[in-house]
Amino acid sequence: MTESIEDPITDLAARRLLDRAEQGVEKEKPESPAETAVIVQSPEESQLPTVDFIKVEKNLASLGFFTPSSKRIKDAKAKTVNFTKIIDGKRIEAKVTIAPAAIYGLPITSDQDRYFAFQKILFDTQRQQGRVTNPIGFTSADILNLLHRYRDSGKNYKDIDAWLNVMSSTTIISEGAVYLAGRKALVKDRFHVFDRAVSFGKEIEPGKLADRNYVWLSGWQLENINNNYLLPIDLESYRQLENHIAKALVPLLQIWLYASREEGSFEKRYDELCEILQTRRYSYVSKIKEKLGPSLDELVSRGYLAKWGIEKTTDAQGYKIVFWHGEKFHRDRHQRLAQKDQAVQPQKKLSAARTTEGGETSRPTAPVQNTPVVQPQQPPGPPLDAELLAQLTRRGILETRARKLLEHIAEGQKIIDQLEWGDYLIAQAQPGSFRNPPGFYISLIRDNVIPPGTFENSRRRALREEREHAHQQWLFEEQQLRFDYDRYREEEKERYIRENLSEQRYQEVFQAKQQQFKRQYPRLPEQTITDMAHGAIRGELEPHIAFLGFEEWKNRRPQQSPVTAAEAAPATPEQGSGKAPQQNPPNGS
């Protein structure tokens, strides 16, 4: 088997979640001792009818073997479904091809109906005999009874013959997609579901006719059934469904919802779902709803789902379907746990009654009171951070699960950093890499994964922006100081002119400079020549003025009153007047 390169260490939790979703066999065990110490049923729950679950082989339920359709699909040469498997922490691309016989076509919904009824017969056989062995005999009436179909219809009997042909002739080409529970391995091989099937009245061996239908299961089917690689299905609820896609989703949801039971919802890429269901893929949400809506709404009405939705994928390249766990999922799971507990109790009581001496039964000296176990009341913990709780639920994590997470975080754990690291990984990943984002976020927090130092989260970005803002503020203030210093120098020049030059003397110098610039630059406008003359006079005066240095002026600045922009404008000759300088007059005097 070809293995792909290991994923980054930060994707370990996601790989564990994918592994559970794609490979894990459902093992009904309590979440914690506290959850099963006392099971109290409400009056409504105690009145619910007991569900008689059947167990169906898991591969066919998860590989898309049965295609939802009301008619035989004979024009399809094959159906191919791609999977991502996680083996020993390594991501492996797997693929399965369902290759039908040309005269029968792909297995469809009605074939799944009869297969589930047949699995009921196998399940009853396994409970009675401990194992399933070949051949398995059954009458067509047995299948029709389980499906509530008319027994006096000749067409129904012919349909069972057609089903036996389909199950015997369809080939499963596995490229690492079929799991063998006995060997605990994914394999590359070619399989059939039934190695042989003989209908009632046909020759089962030379000179002998079959008194019923007989099926020889393939070796891999027997291996998985006898190793309990099975899914529990409520056959009664299943056969009440009317939509073909809804029926096809029932076993798939059993896998997906169980794998995401802690998160409360499961996400499946729309393109992958279309591949499994062999349905046309649409680009618009309205068409997706039109195709899937009736079936998903029926699953909601039957309690399989609480609700469903269509959302954009994290890469914004497609859509995903979000399934929220329905009350039937939780109710069925509690019933299975209760049934197992009831089956175990007699054995526990028998074991407790035996003594260590000669196997004799001891008599209790005092009656044992069947009182409920009362869990000690835990002191209330510190109040949870409402913003953190909102950040978790915003990413699809159920509030109850989010509260449990926050109750057990490490001191100083940076939850927001971890959530944003998860956002980044999901956004950068290839489409379909993260099939259960809420579970991935949970793993990052639960395992206290530290994002790399090169990752800029919102906290680091805020610090960087704060530093940049402070630097920009410093530059602005420094520029303002330079502007104010230049204005100070201009004011000093004006003051020097007022104190050292009379208006007449200033006009003489000004006119001399003006004539000089007119001769040098005859094409310049009059106003430009005027400005140049005023500027030249002030430039020649600068060496005679005792300006403060910039640093000295800046240190004195806090004691000075602020100067307005109007005050910063250079004084015109009309604004400035004063006495003529006593010494060192400007050139031209």
C-alpha positions as CSV (number, residue, x, y, z in Angstrom):
1,M,0.0,0.0,0.0
2,T,1.4,3.4,-1.0
3,E,1.6,5.8,1.9
4,S,1.7,9.5,1.7
5,I,4.1,11.8,3.5
6,E,3.3,12.5,7.2
7,D,1.3,15.6,7.9
8,P,2.6,18.4,10.1
9,I,2.4,17.7,13.8
10,T,-0.3,20.4,14.2
11,D,-2.7,18.2,12.2
12,L,-2.4,15.2,14.5
13,A,-5.8,15.9,16.2
14,A,-7.5,16.3,12.8
15,R,-6.0,13.0,11.7
16,R,-7.4,11.3,14.8
17,L,-10.8,12.7,14.1
18,L,-10.7,11.6,10.4
19,D,-9.5,8.1,11.5
20,R,-12.5,7.8,13.9
21,A,-14.9,9.0,11.2
22,E,-13.6,6.8,8.4
23,Q,-12.5,3.6,10.2
24,G,-13.7,3.4,13.8
25,V,-16.1,0.7,14.7
26,E,-18.8,2.0,17.0
27,K,-18.1,0.9,20.6
28,E,-20.8,1.9,22.9
29,K,-19.0,3.0,26.1
30,P,-19.9,5.8,28.5
31,E,-18.2,9.2,28.2
32,S,-17.3,9.0,31.9
33,P,-18.3,7.1,35.0
34,A,-20.4,10.0,36.2
35,E,-22.5,9.8,33.1
36,T,-23.6,6.2,33.8
37,A,-23.6,6.1,37.6
38,V,-27.3,6.8,37.6
39,I,-29.5,6.6,34.5
40,V,-32.8,8.3,35.2
41,Q,-35.5,8.1,32.6
42,S,-38.2,10.7,32.4
43,P,-41.8,9.3,32.2
44,E,-41.8,10.2,28.5
45,E,-38.6,8.3,27.8
46,S,-39.8,5.2,29.8
47,Q,-42.9,5.1,27.6
48,L,-41.0,5.1,24.3
49,P,-41.2,1.7,22.4
50,T,-38.0,-0.3,22.6
51,V,-36.1,-0.2,19.3
52,D,-35.1,-3.5,17.8
53,F,-31.8,-2.7,16.2
54,I,-30.2,-4.7,13.4
55,K,-26.5,-4.8,12.7
56,V,-25.3,-4.3,9.1
57,E,-21.8,-4.9,7.8
58,K,-20.0,-1.5,7.9
59,N,-18.0,-1.5,4.6
60,L,-21.1,-1.5,2.4
61,A,-22.7,1.2,4.5
62,S,-19.7,3.5,4.2
63,L,-18.4,2.9,0.7
64,G,-21.4,4.1,-1.3
65,F,-22.2,0.6,-2.6
66,F,-25.9,1.4,-2.9
67,T,-26.8,4.3,-5.2
68,P,-30.1,6.2,-4.3
69,S,-32.4,5.6,-7.3
70,S,-35.9,4.3,-8.0
71,K,-34.8,2.7,-11.3
72,R,-32.0,0.4,-12.3
73,I,-28.9,2.3,-13.4
74,K,-27.6,0.2,-16.4
75,D,-25.8,2.9,-18.3
76,A,-23.1,3.5,-15.7
77,K,-20.0,1.5,-16.4
78,A,-18.7,2.0,-12.8
79,K,-19.0,4.2,-9.7
80,T,-15.8,5.5,-8.1
81,V,-15.5,7.0,-4.7
82,N,-12.3,8.5,-3.3
83,F,-11.5,8.5,0.4
84,T,-8.8,9.8,2.7
85,K,-7.8,7.1,5.3
86,I,-5.5,7.7,8.3
87,I,-3.3,4.8,9.2
88,D,-0.8,5.0,12.0
89,G,-0.9,8.8,11.8
90,K,-0.3,8.8,8.0
91,R,-2.7,10.1,5.5
92,I,-3.5,7.5,2.8
93,E,-5.6,8.1,-0.3
94,A,-8.0,5.3,-0.9
95,K,-10.4,4.5,-3.6
96,V,-13.2,2.1,-4.3
97,T,-14.8,1.3,-7.6
98,I,-18.3,-0.4,-7.7
99,A,-18.3,-2.3,-11.0
100,P,-21.7,-3.6,-12.0
101,A,-22.7,-6.3,-14.4
102,A,-23.9,-4.8,-17.6
103,I,-27.3,-6.6,-17.5
104,Y,-28.1,-5.7,-13.9
105,G,-26.6,-2.2,-13.3
106,L,-25.5,-0.6,-10.1
107,P,-27.1,-1.6,-6.7
108,I,-29.8,0.9,-5.9
109,T,-32.1,1.8,-2.9
110,S,-34.4,-1.2,-3.3
111,D,-31.3,-3.5,-3.1
112,Q,-30.2,-1.8,0.1
113,D,-33.7,-2.4,1.5
114,R,-33.5,-6.1,0.9
115,Y,-29.9,-6.2,2.1
116,F,-30.9,-4.6,5.4
117,A,-33.7,-7.1,5.8
118,F,-31.2,-9.9,5.0
119,Q,-28.9,-8.5,7.7
120,K,-31.7,-8.8,10.2
121,I,-31.8,-12.5,9.4
122,L,-28.0,-12.7,9.8
123,F,-28.1,-10.7,13.1
124,D,-30.8,-13.1,14.5
125,T,-28.7,-16.1,13.5
126,Q,-25.6,-14.7,15.1
127,R,-27.4,-14.0,18.4
128,Q,-28.8,-17.6,18.4
129,Q,-25.7,-19.5,17.2
130,G,-22.8,-17.1,18.1
131,R,-21.5,-17.1,14.6
132,V,-22.7,-16.9,11.0
133,T,-21.6,-19.7,8.6
134,N,-22.4,-20.5,5.0
135,P,-24.8,-21.1,3.5
136,I,-27.6,-18.9,4.9
137,G,-31.1,-20.0,4.1
138,F,-34.2,-17.9,4.0
139,T,-37.5,-17.6,2.2
140,S,-38.5,-14.7,0.0
141,A,-41.5,-14.3,2.3
142,D,-39.0,-13.7,5.2
143,I,-37.6,-10.7,3.4
144,L,-41.0,-9.4,2.3
145,N,-42.3,-9.6,5.9
146,L,-39.4,-7.6,7.2
147,L,-40.0,-5.0,4.6
148,H,-43.8,-5.0,5.0
149,R,-44.3,-5.9,1.3
150,Y,-47.1,-7.9,-0.1
151,R,-46.5,-11.6,-0.1
152,D,-49.0,-12.4,-2.8
153,S,-47.3,-10.2,-5.5
154,G,-45.3,-12.2,-8.0
155,K,-43.3,-9.1,-8.9
156,N,-42.0,-8.8,-5.3
157,Y,-40.6,-12.4,-5.6
158,K,-39.0,-11.6,-8.9
159,D,-37.4,-8.5,-7.4
160,I,-35.8,-10.7,-4.8
161,D,-34.3,-12.9,-7.5
162,A,-33.0,-9.7,-9.2
163,W,-31.5,-8.6,-5.9
164,L,-29.6,-11.9,-5.6
165,N,-28.3,-11.4,-9.1
166,V,-27.1,-7.9,-8.4
167,M,-25.4,-8.8,-5.0
168,S,-23.6,-11.8,-6.6
169,S,-22.4,-10.1,-9.8
170,T,-21.4,-6.6,-8.6
171,T,-17.6,-6.3,-8.1
172,I,-16.0,-4.1,-5.4
173,I,-12.5,-3.0,-6.5
174,S,-10.8,-1.8,-3.3
175,E,-7.6,0.3,-3.4
176,G,-7.2,0.5,0.4
177,A,-10.9,1.2,1.0
178,V,-12.2,-2.1,2.3
179,Y,-11.4,-2.8,6.0
180,L,-11.0,-6.4,7.2
181,A,-11.7,-6.5,10.9
182,G,-10.1,-9.9,11.5
183,R,-6.8,-8.8,10.1
184,K,-7.3,-5.2,11.1
185,A,-6.1,-3.9,7.8
186,L,-7.3,-2.0,4.8
187,V,-6.7,-4.0,1.7
188,K,-6.3,-3.8,-2.1
189,D,-8.3,-6.6,-3.7
190,R,-11.5,-7.4,-5.7
191,F,-14.6,-8.6,-3.8
192,H,-18.2,-9.7,-4.2
193,V,-20.7,-9.5,-1.5
194,F,-22.3,-12.9,-2.2
195,D,-20.0,-15.6,-3.6
196,R,-23.0,-17.6,-4.6
197,A,-26.8,-17.3,-4.4
198,V,-29.3,-20.0,-5.3
199,S,-33.0,-19.1,-5.6
200,F,-35.9,-21.3,-4.4
201,G,-36.6,-24.2,-6.8
202,K,-33.2,-24.0,-8.5
203,E,-30.6,-26.7,-8.4
204,I,-28.5,-26.4,-5.4
205,E,-26.4,-29.5,-6.1
206,P,-26.7,-32.2,-8.7
207,G,-30.1,-33.7,-8.5
208,K,-31.3,-31.6,-5.6
209,L,-33.5,-28.5,-5.7
210,A,-33.3,-25.7,-3.2
211,D,-36.2,-25.6,-0.7
212,R,-35.6,-21.9,-0.1
213,N,-33.1,-19.2,-1.1
214,Y,-29.5,-19.9,-0.1
215,V,-26.7,-17.4,0.0
216,W,-22.9,-18.0,0.5
217,L,-21.4,-14.8,1.9
218,S,-17.9,-13.9,0.7
219,G,-15.1,-14.5,3.1
220,W,-14.5,-10.9,3.9
221,Q,-18.2,-10.4,4.8
222,L,-18.1,-13.4,7.1
223,E,-14.9,-12.1,8.7
224,N,-16.4,-8.7,9.4
225,I,-19.8,-9.9,10.6
226,N,-18.2,-12.4,13.0
227,N,-15.8,-9.8,14.3
228,N,-18.7,-7.4,14.9
229,Y,-17.6,-4.8,12.4
230,L,-21.2,-3.7,12.2
231,L,-23.4,-0.7,12.4
232,P,-26.6,-0.5,14.4
233,I,-29.7,0.4,12.3
234,D,-33.3,1.0,13.3
235,L,-34.9,-1.1,10.6
236,E,-38.5,0.1,11.5
237,S,-37.6,3.8,11.2
238,Y,-35.5,3.2,8.1
239,R,-38.3,1.5,6.1
240,Q,-40.7,4.4,6.9
241,L,-38.5,6.8,4.9
242,E,-39.7,7.6,1.4
243,N,-36.8,9.5,-0.2
244,H,-34.1,7.5,-1.7
245,I,-31.3,9.9,-0.7
246,A,-32.6,9.9,2.8
247,K,-32.3,6.1,2.9
248,A,-28.8,6.2,1.5
249,L,-27.8,8.7,4.2
250,V,-29.0,6.7,7.1
251,P,-26.0,4.4,7.5
252,L,-23.6,7.1,6.5
253,L,-25.0,9.4,9.2
254,Q,-24.7,6.6,11.7
255,I,-20.9,6.8,11.1
256,W,-20.5,10.5,10.7
257,L,-22.7,11.5,13.7
258,Y,-21.1,9.0,16.0
259,A,-17.6,10.3,15.1
260,S,-18.7,13.8,15.8
261,R,-20.9,13.1,18.8
262,E,-18.9,15.4,21.1
263,E,-19.1,18.3,18.6
264,G,-22.8,18.1,17.9
265,S,-22.5,18.5,14.2
266,F,-20.7,17.0,11.2
267,E,-19.6,18.7,7.9
268,K,-19.3,17.0,4.6
269,R,-18.1,18.6,1.4
270,Y,-20.8,18.7,-1.1
271,D,-18.7,17.4,-4.0
272,E,-17.7,14.4,-1.9
273,L,-21.3,13.7,-1.0
274,C,-22.3,13.8,-4.6
275,E,-19.5,11.3,-5.4
276,I,-20.8,8.9,-2.8
277,L,-24.5,9.3,-3.8
278,Q,-23.7,9.3,-7.6
279,T,-25.8,12.5,-8.0
280,R,-25.3,15.4,-10.3
281,R,-23.2,18.3,-8.8
282,Y,-24.7,21.8,-8.9
283,S,-23.0,25.1,-8.6
284,Y,-25.8,27.1,-7.0
285,V,-27.2,26.8,-3.5
286,S,-30.8,26.9,-4.8
287,K,-30.2,23.8,-7.0
288,I,-28.4,22.0,-4.1
289,K,-31.3,22.7,-1.8
290,E,-33.8,21.6,-4.5
291,K,-31.9,18.2,-4.9
292,L,-31.1,17.4,-1.3
293,G,-33.7,19.4,0.6
294,P,-36.6,17.0,0.5
295,S,-34.5,14.1,1.8
296,L,-32.7,16.1,4.5
297,D,-36.0,17.6,5.6
298,E,-37.4,14.1,5.9
299,L,-34.5,13.1,8.1
300,V,-35.2,16.1,10.3
301,S,-38.9,15.2,10.6
302,R,-37.9,11.7,11.6
303,G,-35.4,12.9,14.2
304,Y,-32.2,11.7,12.5
305,L,-31.2,15.3,12.2
306,A,-31.9,18.4,14.3
307,K,-31.3,20.6,11.3
308,W,-29.0,20.9,8.3
309,G,-27.4,23.7,6.4
310,I,-25.3,24.6,3.3
311,E,-22.2,26.7,3.9
312,K,-19.1,27.8,1.9
313,T,-16.0,25.7,2.5
314,T,-13.1,27.4,4.3
315,D,-11.3,27.8,1.0
316,A,-14.4,29.4,-0.5
317,Q,-14.0,27.1,-3.5
318,G,-17.2,25.0,-2.9
319,Y,-19.9,24.1,-0.5
320,K,-20.3,21.8,2.5
321,I,-23.4,20.3,4.1
322,V,-23.6,20.6,7.8
323,F,-25.6,18.0,9.7
324,W,-26.7,18.6,13.3
325,H,-27.3,15.6,15.5
326,G,-31.0,14.8,16.0
327,E,-32.8,13.6,19.1
328,K,-33.2,10.2,17.5
329,F,-29.4,9.8,17.4
330,H,-29.1,10.5,21.2
331,R,-32.2,8.5,22.1
332,D,-31.1,5.4,20.1
333,R,-27.7,5.6,21.6
334,H,-29.0,5.7,25.2
335,Q,-31.3,2.8,24.4
336,R,-28.4,0.7,23.1
337,L,-26.4,1.5,26.2
338,A,-29.4,0.6,28.4
339,Q,-29.9,-2.7,26.5
340,K,-26.3,-3.6,27.0
341,D,-26.5,-2.7,30.6
342,Q,-29.5,-5.0,31.0
343,A,-27.7,-7.8,29.4
344,V,-24.7,-7.4,31.7
345,Q,-26.6,-7.0,35.0
346,P,-27.6,-10.7,35.4
347,Q,-24.0,-11.8,34.9
348,K,-22.9,-9.3,37.5
349,K,-25.5,-10.4,40.0
350,L,-24.5,-14.1,39.5
351,S,-20.9,-13.3,40.0
352,A,-21.6,-11.2,43.1
353,A,-23.6,-14.1,44.7
354,R,-20.8,-16.6,44.4
355,T,-18.3,-17.0,47.3
356,T,-14.7,-18.0,47.1
357,E,-15.3,-21.3,49.0
358,G,-16.3,-24.2,46.8
359,G,-18.5,-22.1,44.6
360,E,-21.3,-22.1,47.2
361,T,-23.8,-19.3,47.2
362,S,-23.6,-17.0,50.3
363,R,-26.7,-15.6,52.0
364,P,-26.5,-11.9,52.7
365,T,-26.9,-11.0,56.3
366,A,-28.8,-7.8,55.5
367,P,-31.0,-6.8,52.6
368,V,-29.3,-4.8,49.9
369,Q,-31.0,-1.5,49.3
370,N,-31.3,-0.6,45.6
371,T,-30.7,3.1,46.3
372,P,-29.6,5.4,43.6
373,V,-26.0,6.6,43.6
374,V,-25.8,10.2,44.5
375,Q,-22.8,12.0,43.0
376,P,-21.1,14.5,45.4
377,Q,-22.0,18.1,44.5
378,Q,-19.0,19.9,43.0
379,P,-18.3,23.4,44.2
380,P,-19.1,25.9,41.4
381,G,-16.0,26.7,39.4
382,P,-14.8,30.1,38.3
383,P,-17.1,32.0,35.9
384,L,-16.3,31.3,32.2
385,D,-15.0,33.9,29.9
386,A,-18.1,34.9,27.8
387,E,-16.0,36.1,24.9
388,L,-14.0,32.8,24.8
389,L,-17.2,30.8,24.9
390,A,-18.6,32.9,22.0
391,Q,-15.4,32.3,20.0
392,L,-15.8,28.6,20.4
393,T,-19.5,28.4,19.6
394,R,-18.9,30.7,16.6
395,R,-16.7,27.9,15.1
396,G,-19.4,25.3,15.4
397,I,-18.6,23.8,18.8
398,L,-21.6,23.0,20.9
399,E,-21.9,25.3,24.0
400,T,-22.0,22.3,26.4
401,R,-18.8,21.0,24.9
402,A,-17.2,24.5,24.8
403,R,-18.0,24.9,28.6
404,K,-16.3,21.6,29.4
405,L,-13.2,22.6,27.4
406,L,-12.9,25.9,29.1
407,E,-13.3,24.3,32.6
408,H,-10.1,22.3,32.0
409,I,-7.8,24.7,30.2
410,A,-4.2,25.2,31.6
411,E,-3.3,28.3,33.5
412,G,-2.2,31.0,31.0
413,Q,-3.4,29.0,28.0
414,K,-3.8,31.3,25.0
415,I,-7.1,30.0,23.6
416,I,-7.6,32.7,21.0
417,D,-4.1,32.1,19.6
418,Q,-4.9,28.4,19.2
419,L,-8.3,29.1,17.5
420,E,-6.7,31.5,15.1
421,W,-3.9,29.0,14.4
422,G,-6.7,26.5,13.6
423,D,-8.4,29.1,11.3
424,Y,-5.1,29.5,9.4
425,L,-4.5,25.8,9.0
426,I,-8.0,25.1,7.7
427,A,-7.8,28.1,5.3
428,Q,-4.5,26.9,3.9
429,A,-5.3,23.2,3.7
430,Q,-6.3,21.4,0.5
431,P,-10.1,21.0,0.1
432,G,-11.5,18.1,2.1
433,S,-8.4,17.9,4.4
434,F,-10.5,19.0,7.4
435,R,-13.8,17.3,7.4
436,N,-14.7,18.1,11.0
437,P,-13.4,21.6,11.8
438,P,-15.1,21.8,15.2
439,G,-13.4,18.7,16.3
440,F,-10.0,20.0,15.1
441,Y,-10.5,23.2,17.2
442,I,-11.3,21.1,20.2
443,S,-8.2,19.0,19.8
444,L,-6.0,22.1,19.6
445,I,-7.4,23.4,22.9
446,R,-7.5,20.0,24.6
447,D,-3.9,19.2,23.7
448,N,-2.8,22.8,24.3
449,V,-1.1,23.0,20.9
450,I,1.3,26.0,20.8
451,P,1.3,27.8,17.5
452,P,4.7,28.4,15.9
453,G,6.5,31.7,16.6
454,T,6.3,32.7,13.0
455,F,2.5,32.7,13.1
456,E,1.1,36.2,13.6
457,N,-2.2,35.9,15.5
458,S,-4.4,38.8,16.3
459,R,-2.6,39.4,19.7
460,R,0.8,39.7,18.0
461,R,-0.7,41.7,15.1
462,A,-2.2,44.1,17.7
463,L,1.2,44.5,19.4
464,R,2.9,45.1,16.0
465,E,0.3,47.6,14.9
466,E,0.6,49.3,18.3
467,R,4.4,49.6,17.8
468,E,3.9,50.9,14.2
469,H,1.3,53.4,15.4
470,A,3.6,54.6,18.2
471,H,6.4,55.0,15.6
472,Q,4.1,56.9,13.2
473,Q,3.0,59.1,16.1
474,W,6.6,59.8,17.0
475,L,7.4,60.7,13.3
476,F,4.4,63.0,13.2
477,E,5.4,64.7,16.5
478,E,8.9,65.1,15.3
479,Q,7.8,66.6,12.0
480,Q,5.5,69.0,13.9
481,L,8.4,70.0,16.1
482,R,10.6,70.7,13.1
483,F,7.8,72.7,11.6
484,D,7.4,74.7,14.9
485,Y,11.2,75.2,15.0
486,D,11.2,76.6,11.5
487,R,8.4,78.9,12.5
488,Y,10.4,80.0,15.6
489,R,13.4,80.9,13.4
490,E,11.1,82.9,11.1
491,E,9.7,84.7,14.1
492,E,13.2,85.5,15.3
493,K,14.1,86.9,11.9
494,E,11.0,89.2,11.9
495,R,11.8,90.3,15.4
496,Y,15.4,91.1,14.4
497,I,14.1,93.2,11.4
498,R,11.7,95.1,13.6
499,E,14.3,95.8,16.2
500,N,17.3,96.6,13.8
501,L,15.9,98.0,10.5
502,S,13.7,101.0,9.9
503,E,11.0,100.6,7.4
504,Q,12.8,103.0,5.0
505,R,16.0,101.1,5.3
506,Y,14.2,97.8,4.7
507,Q,12.6,99.2,1.6
508,E,15.9,100.4,0.2
509,V,17.4,97.0,0.7
510,F,14.3,95.3,-0.7
511,Q,14.3,97.4,-3.9
512,A,17.9,96.7,-4.5
513,K,17.4,93.0,-4.2
514,Q,14.3,93.2,-6.4
515,Q,16.2,94.9,-9.2
516,Q,19.0,92.4,-8.9
517,F,16.7,89.4,-9.4
518,K,14.8,91.1,-12.2
519,R,18.1,91.5,-14.1
520,Q,19.0,87.9,-13.4
521,Y,15.6,86.3,-14.1
522,P,13.7,88.6,-16.4
523,R,11.1,86.0,-17.3
524,L,9.9,85.3,-13.7
525,P,6.6,86.8,-12.5
526,E,6.6,89.9,-10.4
527,Q,5.3,88.1,-7.3
528,T,8.0,85.5,-7.5
529,I,10.7,88.2,-7.7
530,T,9.1,89.9,-4.7
531,D,9.2,86.7,-2.7
532,M,12.8,86.0,-3.6
533,A,13.8,89.5,-2.5
534,H,12.2,89.1,0.9
535,G,13.7,85.6,1.3
536,A,17.2,86.8,0.4
537,I,17.1,89.6,3.0
538,R,16.2,87.2,5.7
539,G,18.8,84.7,4.6
540,E,21.5,87.3,4.9
541,L,20.3,88.3,8.3
542,E,20.5,84.7,9.7
543,P,24.2,84.8,10.7
544,H,23.5,87.9,12.8
545,I,20.7,86.3,14.8
546,A,21.3,84.2,18.0
547,F,19.0,81.2,17.3
548,L,18.5,78.5,19.9
549,G,19.7,75.1,18.7
550,F,16.9,72.6,17.9
551,E,17.4,70.4,21.1
552,E,17.7,73.4,23.3
553,W,14.6,74.9,21.8
554,K,12.7,71.6,22.1
555,N,13.6,71.3,25.8
556,R,12.2,74.8,26.3
557,R,9.1,74.0,24.2
558,P,6.8,72.8,27.0
559,Q,7.1,76.2,28.7
560,Q,6.0,78.0,25.5
561,S,2.4,78.5,24.5
562,P,1.3,76.7,21.3
563,V,1.7,78.6,18.1
564,T,-1.1,78.5,15.6
565,A,-0.7,77.9,11.9
566,A,-1.5,81.5,11.1
567,E,1.3,82.6,13.3
568,A,3.7,80.4,11.3
569,A,3.3,82.4,8.1
570,P,6.3,84.6,7.3
571,A,5.7,88.3,7.9
572,T,5.3,90.5,4.9
573,P,7.1,93.9,4.6
574,E,3.8,95.6,5.6
575,Q,3.7,93.5,8.8
576,G,7.3,94.1,9.8
577,S,8.8,97.4,10.7
578,G,11.5,98.6,13.1
579,K,14.6,100.5,13.6
580,A,17.7,100.2,11.4
581,P,20.3,97.8,12.7
582,Q,23.1,99.4,14.7
583,Q,25.8,97.3,13.2
584,N,26.5,94.6,10.5
585,P,23.6,95.6,8.2
586,P,22.7,93.3,5.3
587,N,24.5,93.7,2.0
588,G,23.4,96.6,-0.1
589,S,23.2,99.1,2.8
